[in-house]
Amino acid sequence: MTALAFHFGAPDKLGYACRLLRKAVGSGAQVVVVADANAIAQMDADLWALSPTEFLPHCLGAAGDSVRNRSPLVLVTDASETPDQRGVLVNLAESVPNGFERFDRLIEVVSTDAADREQARGRWKYYTERGYPITRHDLALKPAD
């Protein structure tokens, strides 16, 4: 069963996701990020803008199999776009990602925006109704990195 975690209270959702990805990829995880097209484009640009010592090799889901297979991080608008097995799915989208159950872990990143929090409540309900246990991380209670 996929392990689920919600990271609530990210004042800068994409900035927090980049830090989370740096840690995940640094630990050897194979990660897919799912988000809307605008967020994917912004994240792609943000990942290229990291300092040279923090660069995260990544590609878009539309990349060829050979590129995707060598990349520890794939950015997609639909999780079903990734036919290869990946361990971690990070959801920045508004809805439950298609095929999330194929992943070992799903991390939901939720901002402080009221609409984003409301959408997250709907996803939380969806997962709990299907019997998934959820770990909650309240970022407001944690010291900054």
Z-matrix of the N, CA and C atoms (Angstrom, degrees):
N
C 1 1.457
C 2 1.532 1 108.63
N 3 1.293 2 116.01 1 137.50
C 4 1.462 3 122.42 2 179.17
C 5 1.529 4 110.17 3 -63.06
N 6 1.332 5 116.44 4 131.37
C 7 1.468 6 121.78 5 175.13
C 8 1.527 7 107.87 6 -83.52
N 9 1.335 8 117.10 7 127.80
C 10 1.458 9 121.92 8 -177.64
C 11 1.522 10 111.44 9 -111.50
N 12 1.331 11 115.11 10 140.98
C 13 1.462 12 121.24 11 174.54
C 14 1.522 13 108.39 12 -139.65
N 15 1.312 14 115.65 13 136.53
C 16 1.463 15 122.26 14 174.18
C 17 1.521 16 107.75 15 -108.13
N 18 1.327 17 116.47 16 127.58
C 19 1.455 18 122.69 17 175.11
C 20 1.534 19 105.77 18 -107.24
N 21 1.343 20 115.72 19 100.94
C 22 1.464 21 122.44 20 -175.52
C 23 1.528 22 111.90 21 -93.42
N 24 1.325 23 116.16 22 147.20
C 25 1.457 24 121.45 23 169.30
C 26 1.512 25 115.45 24 87.96
N 27 1.314 26 118.36 25 28.93
C 28 1.466 27 121.26 26 177.99
C 29 1.531 28 108.83 27 -78.11
N 30 1.331 29 118.32 28 112.08
C 31 1.467 30 119.15 29 -179.59
C 32 1.531 31 112.31 30 -65.96
N 33 1.324 32 117.23 31 -29.67
C 34 1.468 33 123.90 32 176.16
C 35 1.523 34 106.22 33 -127.01
N 36 1.325 35 116.30 34 94.15
C 37 1.465 36 122.23 35 -171.98
C 38 1.528 37 112.38 36 -57.87
N 39 1.328 38 117.22 37 -47.87
C 40 1.465 39 119.68 38 -178.64
C 41 1.527 40 111.64 39 -70.54
N 42 1.321 41 116.69 40 -38.01
C 43 1.470 42 119.99 41 177.06
C 44 1.515 43 111.25 42 -62.70
N 45 1.330 44 116.33 43 -43.20
C 46 1.458 45 120.22 44 177.58
C 47 1.528 46 109.92 45 -64.03
N 48 1.326 47 116.51 46 -42.66
C 49 1.464 48 120.13 47 -179.81
C 50 1.534 49 110.82 48 -60.98
N 51 1.328 50 118.00 49 -40.02
C 52 1.468 51 120.54 50 178.02
C 53 1.529 52 110.82 51 -61.58
N 54 1.326 53 117.60 52 -42.48
C 55 1.473 54 120.29 53 177.73
C 56 1.526 55 110.89 54 -65.17
N 57 1.329 56 116.36 55 -41.31
C 58 1.463 57 121.33 56 178.17
C 59 1.538 58 110.52 57 -61.91
N 60 1.326 59 115.96 58 -42.71
C 61 1.457 60 120.77 59 179.63
C 62 1.524 61 111.68 60 -65.72
N 63 1.319 62 116.43 61 -38.96
C 64 1.471 63 120.48 62 177.72
C 65 1.526 64 109.89 63 -58.45
N 66 1.322 65 117.00 64 -43.37
C 67 1.469 66 120.98 65 178.68
C 68 1.526 67 111.15 66 -67.16
N 69 1.329 68 116.95 67 -45.61
C 70 1.467 69 121.09 68 -176.72
C 71 1.529 70 111.12 69 -63.69
N 72 1.330 71 116.40 70 -49.54
C 73 1.465 72 120.30 71 -179.39
C 74 1.530 73 109.60 72 -65.84
N 75 1.334 74 117.14 73 -37.41
C 76 1.460 75 121.11 74 177.66
C 77 1.513 76 112.67 75 -61.76
N 78 1.324 77 117.00 76 -27.29
C 79 1.466 78 120.63 77 179.14
C 80 1.529 79 112.04 78 -89.64
N 81 1.349 80 116.41 79 1.74
C 82 1.461 81 120.53 80 177.05
C 83 1.513 82 115.51 81 95.27
N 84 1.327 83 117.80 82 6.70
C 85 1.465 84 120.54 83 -178.75
C 86 1.526 85 111.43 84 -72.87
N 87 1.323 86 116.02 85 149.00
C 88 1.456 87 124.03 86 170.85
C 89 1.525 88 105.69 87 -98.02
N 90 1.335 89 117.78 88 119.78
C 91 1.460 90 121.68 89 -168.58
C 92 1.532 91 111.44 90 -124.63
N 93 1.321 92 114.66 91 141.44
C 94 1.460 93 122.64 92 169.95
C 95 1.520 94 106.92 93 -118.23
N 96 1.329 95 116.46 94 134.95
C 97 1.463 96 122.05 95 174.33
C 98 1.512 97 107.23 96 -111.83
N 99 1.338 98 116.20 97 129.36
C 100 1.457 99 120.83 98 176.85
C 101 1.521 100 108.51 99 -115.35
N 102 1.337 101 115.48 100 132.30
C 103 1.467 102 121.87 101 -179.34
C 104 1.523 103 108.06 102 -161.28
N 105 1.331 104 116.33 103 174.81
C 106 1.463 105 118.94 104 176.01
C 107 1.529 106 109.09 105 -71.49
N 108 1.316 107 116.56 106 165.90
C 109 1.468 108 122.09 107 -173.91
C 110 1.527 109 112.32 108 -58.24
N 111 1.332 110 117.86 109 -40.30
C 112 1.470 111 120.24 110 179.88
C 113 1.523 112 111.44 111 -64.52
N 114 1.325 113 116.83 112 -43.64
C 115 1.468 114 120.55 113 179.39
C 116 1.521 115 111.03 114 -66.39
N 117 1.336 116 117.39 115 -38.07
C 118 1.468 117 120.71 116 177.91
C 119 1.526 118 109.78 117 -62.89
N 120 1.324 119 117.60 118 -44.84
C 121 1.468 120 121.11 119 179.22
C 122 1.529 121 110.28 120 -62.06
N 123 1.332 122 116.88 121 -42.71
C 124 1.465 123 120.47 122 179.75
C 125 1.532 124 111.12 123 -66.46
N 126 1.328 125 116.92 124 -42.28
C 127 1.467 126 120.44 125 179.43
C 128 1.522 127 110.35 126 -64.81
N 129 1.327 128 117.88 127 -41.53
C 130 1.459 129 121.28 128 177.22
C 131 1.526 130 109.88 129 -57.30
N 132 1.323 131 117.16 130 -46.37
C 133 1.472 132 121.13 131 178.45
C 134 1.524 133 110.95 132 -64.89
N 135 1.325 134 117.60 133 -42.72
C 136 1.469 135 121.23 134 -179.51
C 137 1.524 136 111.28 135 -63.19
N 138 1.328 137 117.33 136 -39.75
C 139 1.464 138 120.18 137 -179.43
C 140 1.521 139 111.33 138 -67.46
N 141 1.333 140 117.67 139 -33.26
C 142 1.467 141 120.43 140 175.74
C 143 1.518 142 111.28 141 -72.38
N 144 1.328 143 117.80 142 -23.56
C 145 1.465 144 121.76 143 -176.13
C 146 1.529 145 113.64 144 -87.81
N 147 1.331 146 116.93 145 -6.03
C 148 1.460 147 119.17 146 176.67
C 149 1.524 148 109.00 147 -61.98
N 150 1.319 149 116.34 148 158.24
C 151 1.464 150 118.99 149 178.93
C 152 1.526 151 109.54 150 -63.21
N 153 1.344 152 117.97 151 156.48
C 154 1.467 153 120.71 152 -177.48
C 155 1.531 154 113.76 153 -55.96
N 156 1.321 155 117.83 154 -29.97
C 157 1.463 156 119.72 155 179.97
C 158 1.525 157 111.88 156 -80.15
N 159 1.334 158 116.93 157 -12.22
C 160 1.465 159 120.84 158 -179.75
C 161 1.532 160 112.91 159 -110.54
N 162 1.324 161 117.60 160 5.50
C 163 1.459 162 120.75 161 -175.66
C 164 1.521 163 111.29 162 -56.28
N 165 1.323 164 115.64 163 134.04
C 166 1.464 165 121.77 164 176.38
C 167 1.519 166 108.89 165 -110.21
N 168 1.334 167 117.43 166 112.14
C 169 1.462 168 118.42 167 176.68
C 170 1.528 169 108.94 168 -61.90
N 171 1.317 170 115.86 169 132.04
C 172 1.457 171 120.47 170 -177.01
C 173 1.519 172 109.40 171 -155.78
N 174 1.319 173 115.43 172 168.25
C 175 1.456 174 120.83 173 175.62
C 176 1.518 175 108.60 174 -150.29
N 177 1.301 176 114.90 175 167.81
C 178 1.457 177 121.36 176 174.59
C 179 1.519 178 108.77 177 -86.57
N 180 1.312 179 116.48 178 155.58
C 181 1.457 180 121.43 179 -178.44
C 182 1.516 181 113.53 180 -59.72
N 183 1.338 182 117.54 181 -25.35
C 184 1.460 183 121.47 182 -179.08
C 185 1.526 184 112.61 183 -77.55
N 186 1.322 185 117.63 184 -6.06
C 187 1.469 186 120.71 185 179.01
C 188 1.527 187 109.46 186 -63.09
N 189 1.289 188 115.92 187 156.57
C 190 1.468 189 120.62 188 179.13
C 191 1.526 190 111.37 189 -64.86
N 192 1.320 191 114.77 190 162.23
C 193 1.466 192 120.68 191 -178.73
C 194 1.522 193 112.41 192 -55.23
N 195 1.335 194 117.87 193 -41.45
C 196 1.464 195 119.87 194 -176.83
C 197 1.528 196 111.23 195 -64.24
N 198 1.320 197 117.89 196 -37.91
C 199 1.467 198 121.56 197 178.19
C 200 1.522 199 109.67 198 -70.98
N 201 1.325 200 116.12 199 -48.41
C 202 1.471 201 120.57 200 -179.10
C 203 1.524 202 111.61 201 -59.21
N 204 1.317 203 117.09 202 -39.95
C 205 1.456 204 120.79 203 -178.29
C 206 1.524 205 112.97 204 -68.13
N 207 1.332 206 117.38 205 -25.12
C 208 1.463 207 120.59 206 178.79
C 209 1.526 208 112.83 207 -91.47
N 210 1.299 209 117.30 208 -12.35
C 211 1.461 210 121.02 209 -175.98
C 212 1.529 211 111.31 210 -92.34
N 213 1.326 212 117.44 211 129.70
C 214 1.464 213 119.13 212 177.45
C 215 1.532 214 112.95 213 -76.11
N 216 1.340 215 116.68 214 -10.57
C 217 1.458 216 121.75 215 -174.46
C 218 1.528 217 109.33 216 -137.90
N 219 1.346 218 116.14 217 124.18
C 220 1.462 219 121.62 218 -179.86
C 221 1.528 220 108.21 219 -123.50
N 222 1.337 221 115.89 220 131.98
C 223 1.465 222 122.53 221 -179.56
C 224 1.521 223 108.76 222 -105.63
N 225 1.352 224 117.08 223 124.67
C 226 1.467 225 121.94 224 -176.18
C 227 1.526 226 111.33 225 -137.72
N 228 1.327 227 114.71 226 161.55
C 229 1.465 228 120.05 227 172.35
C 230 1.523 229 111.12 228 -97.15
N 231 1.340 230 117.21 229 -10.90
C 232 1.463 231 122.08 230 178.89
C 233 1.530 232 107.13 231 -146.55
N 234 1.325 233 116.72 232 121.29
C 235 1.468 234 120.85 233 -176.28
C 236 1.515 235 112.53 234 -61.74
N 237 1.323 236 117.83 235 -21.75
C 238 1.464 237 119.54 236 178.82
C 239 1.529 238 111.10 237 -74.28
N 240 1.352 239 118.17 238 -6.46
C 241 1.462 240 122.64 239 176.68
C 242 1.525 241 112.06 240 -72.24
N 243 1.325 242 118.13 241 -8.30
C 244 1.458 243 121.35 242 -175.86
C 245 1.524 244 109.80 243 -107.97
N 246 1.327 245 116.70 244 94.99
C 247 1.463 246 119.19 245 -178.74
C 248 1.521 247 113.23 246 -72.04
N 249 1.333 248 116.91 247 -23.41
C 250 1.458 249 119.23 248 -179.51
C 251 1.526 250 110.30 249 -81.03
N 252 1.309 251 116.35 250 155.66
C 253 1.467 252 122.02 251 -177.98
C 254 1.527 253 110.51 252 -76.52
N 255 1.265 254 116.65 253 128.68
C 256 1.458 255 123.65 254 175.85
C 257 1.511 256 107.56 255 -127.14
N 258 1.319 257 117.14 256 150.71
C 259 1.457 258 120.79 257 -176.38
C 260 1.515 259 114.74 258 -82.90
N 261 1.347 260 116.83 259 -37.84
C 262 1.466 261 120.74 260 -171.31
C 263 1.522 262 110.02 261 -124.88
N 264 1.323 263 115.23 262 134.58
C 265 1.457 264 122.40 263 173.89
C 266 1.519 265 107.33 264 -116.24
N 267 1.336 266 116.85 265 125.46
C 268 1.463 267 122.03 266 176.05
C 269 1.523 268 106.77 267 -107.71
N 270 1.332 269 116.43 268 120.56
C 271 1.459 270 121.35 269 -177.63
C 272 1.519 271 110.50 270 -101.24
N 273 1.333 272 115.40 271 118.31
C 274 1.455 273 122.34 272 173.78
C 275 1.527 274 110.22 273 -112.38
N 276 1.325 275 116.47 274 4.02
C 277 1.462 276 122.51 275 -176.68
C 278 1.524 277 111.13 276 -85.12
N 279 1.327 278 115.31 277 172.77
C 280 1.461 279 121.60 278 -177.67
C 281 1.526 280 113.19 279 -82.16
N 282 1.322 281 117.47 280 -20.02
C 283 1.457 282 120.27 281 -174.66
C 284 1.525 283 111.56 282 -121.11
N 285 1.323 284 115.04 283 172.67
C 286 1.463 285 121.36 284 176.08
C 287 1.527 286 107.27 285 -65.61
N 288 1.327 287 117.93 286 127.60
C 289 1.469 288 119.35 287 -177.59
C 290 1.530 289 112.90 288 -71.62
N 291 1.321 290 115.68 289 138.11
C 292 1.468 291 121.47 290 176.70
C 293 1.522 292 109.80 291 -60.55
N 294 1.310 293 116.95 292 132.51
C 295 1.456 294 121.32 293 174.33
C 296 1.512 295 115.33 294 74.59
N 297 1.336 296 118.46 295 17.32
C 298 1.467 297 120.56 296 -178.03
C 299 1.521 298 112.46 297 -57.59
N 300 1.349 299 116.22 298 -27.74
C 301 1.463 300 120.43 299 -176.19
C 302 1.532 301 112.53 300 -69.87
N 303 1.335 302 118.54 301 -9.94
C 304 1.466 303 122.12 302 176.39
C 305 1.530 304 111.96 303 -76.88
N 306 1.322 305 116.76 304 -12.88
C 307 1.458 306 121.70 305 -174.60
C 308 1.525 307 110.65 306 -98.51
N 309 1.332 308 115.98 307 152.09
C 310 1.467 309 120.65 308 176.24
C 311 1.522 310 110.69 309 -69.17
N 312 1.342 311 115.50 310 -38.48
C 313 1.467 312 120.93 311 -177.47
C 314 1.521 313 110.27 312 -135.74
N 315 1.322 314 114.96 313 146.45
C 316 1.463 315 122.61 314 172.58
C 317 1.516 316 106.88 315 -126.81
N 318 1.333 317 115.72 316 125.99
C 319 1.459 318 121.09 317 176.16
C 320 1.520 319 107.83 318 -115.41
N 321 1.320 320 115.74 319 121.36
C 322 1.462 321 123.11 320 176.60
C 323 1.528 322 107.57 321 -97.90
N 324 1.322 323 117.28 322 123.30
C 325 1.463 324 121.49 323 176.90
C 326 1.517 325 107.65 324 -104.00
N 327 1.331 326 115.87 325 125.95
C 328 1.466 327 122.03 326 -174.90
C 329 1.524 328 108.79 327 -124.06
N 330 1.317 329 116.25 328 129.69
C 331 1.465 330 121.09 329 -179.61
C 332 1.530 331 111.08 330 -82.13
N 333 1.311 332 115.43 331 -173.88
C 334 1.466 333 121.49 332 176.91
C 335 1.529 334 111.72 333 -88.46
N 336 1.323 335 117.31 334 -4.70
C 337 1.462 336 122.80 335 179.07
C 338 1.532 337 110.36 336 -64.96
N 339 1.335 338 116.78 337 133.33
C 340 1.467 339 121.42 338 -176.43
C 341 1.532 340 112.43 339 -59.38
N 342 1.329 341 117.98 340 -42.29
C 343 1.471 342 120.72 341 -179.77
C 344 1.529 343 110.62 342 -66.07
N 345 1.322 344 117.03 343 -39.98
C 346 1.465 345 120.71 344 179.03
C 347 1.525 346 110.40 345 -65.17
N 348 1.311 347 116.94 346 -40.95
C 349 1.463 348 120.90 347 178.12
C 350 1.534 349 111.11 348 -64.46
N 351 1.319 350 117.15 349 -39.50
C 352 1.467 351 120.78 350 179.12
C 353 1.531 352 110.76 351 -65.14
N 354 1.320 353 117.33 352 -42.84
C 355 1.467 354 120.74 353 177.11
C 356 1.530 355 110.30 354 -62.95
N 357 1.329 356 116.90 355 -38.06
C 358 1.472 357 121.09 356 178.79
C 359 1.525 358 110.76 357 -64.28
N 360 1.311 359 116.93 358 -37.25
C 361 1.471 360 120.04 359 177.08
C 362 1.535 361 110.51 360 -60.04
N 363 1.325 362 116.16 361 -39.91
C 364 1.461 363 120.19 362 177.78
C 365 1.519 364 111.86 363 -64.12
N 366 1.335 365 116.44 364 -41.42
C 367 1.470 366 119.59 365 178.07
C 368 1.526 367 110.32 366 -67.33
N 369 1.338 368 116.89 367 -41.15
C 370 1.470 369 120.95 368 177.76
C 371 1.529 370 109.66 369 -56.19
N 372 1.329 371 115.86 370 -47.41
C 373 1.467 372 121.25 371 -179.97
C 374 1.530 373 110.32 372 -60.52
N 375 1.320 374 117.55 373 -43.69
C 376 1.466 375 122.37 374 179.23
C 377 1.533 376 110.05 375 -56.86
N 378 1.322 377 116.91 376 -48.22
C 379 1.471 378 120.70 377 -177.73
C 380 1.533 379 111.38 378 -67.08
N 381 1.323 380 117.64 379 -45.09
C 382 1.467 381 119.99 380 -177.24
C 383 1.531 382 111.08 381 -66.97
N 384 1.325 383 118.04 382 -35.19
C 385 1.465 384 120.63 383 176.97
C 386 1.524 385 111.97 384 -63.61
N 387 1.315 386 116.74 385 -21.81
C 388 1.464 387 121.84 386 179.25
C 389 1.530 388 112.54 387 -100.19
N 390 1.320 389 116.27 388 8.27
C 391 1.456 390 121.28 389 173.05
C 392 1.516 391 116.62 390 86.22
N 393 1.319 392 117.83 391 11.02
C 394 1.466 393 119.99 392 178.46
C 395 1.528 394 110.19 393 -79.32
N 396 1.335 395 118.09 394 124.61
C 397 1.461 396 119.16 395 172.32
C 398 1.527 397 108.90 396 -74.39
N 399 1.316 398 116.83 397 144.04
C 400 1.462 399 121.56 398 -175.41
C 401 1.523 400 109.64 399 -124.59
N 402 1.335 401 115.00 400 134.71
C 403 1.461 402 121.35 401 171.92
C 404 1.519 403 107.62 402 -96.61
N 405 1.317 404 115.91 403 133.32
C 406 1.466 405 121.54 404 -177.96
C 407 1.521 406 109.90 405 -107.84
N 408 1.342 407 116.76 406 129.99
C 409 1.460 408 123.04 407 175.54
C 410 1.527 409 107.52 408 -120.74
N 411 1.324 410 116.71 409 109.97
C 412 1.460 411 121.10 410 178.06
C 413 1.517 412 107.79 411 -90.69
N 414 1.332 413 116.68 412 107.63
C 415 1.458 414 121.86 413 -174.50
C 416 1.518 415 112.30 414 -68.42
N 417 1.316 416 117.67 415 -22.13
C 418 1.462 417 120.84 416 177.91
C 419 1.528 418 111.23 417 -67.31
N 420 1.330 419 116.53 418 -22.75
C 421 1.471 420 121.51 419 -179.01
C 422 1.522 421 113.06 420 -91.98
N 423 1.350 422 116.84 421 -6.37
C 424 1.456 423 120.92 422 -176.56
C 425 1.515 424 110.37 423 -103.50
N 426 1.341 425 117.95 424 144.69
C 427 1.467 426 119.42 425 174.64
C 428 1.521 427 110.17 426 -69.31
N 429 1.320 428 117.35 427 150.84
C 430 1.462 429 122.28 428 179.50
C 431 1.518 430 110.30 429 -66.30
N 432 1.357 431 116.30 430 151.92
C 433 1.477 432 121.81 431 177.98
C 434 1.500 433 111.06 432 -67.64
